[in-house]
Amino acid sequence: MTYSYKTNGTCSSTITFDCGDDGRVTNVRFTGGCNGNLKGISKLVEGLTVDEIIEKCAGITCGFKKTSCPDQLAKAVAQVKKQG
């Protein structure tokens, strides 16, 4: 299933991704933000489970901000996990 998450506090504005019944995340796409870095993040998390993404990305900050694009991705997949 495809999900869309509106980010908060980052240069990117939206994260879109697919999450299968097995909890694996694919096709992560960021709208806005640092193009090269976000393409890299998308490739690095491809095929990881929701829990693996949360473990690796939650709590990462960007400069003086209290969040980051990876942190927002962790929040997005956590929301999908919570929905069950």
Number of C-alpha atoms within 10 A of each C-alpha: 8 12 13 16 18 12 21 13 13 19 14 19 15 20 20 17 20 18 21 13 8 8 18 18 23 19 15 23 17 24 15 13 14 12 11 9 11 19 13 10 17 20 14 12 21 16 19 15 18 23 14 15 23 20 11 13 19 18 16 16 16 14 8 7 10 12 18 23 28 23 21 26 27 22 19 22 26 17 13 15 13 7 7 8
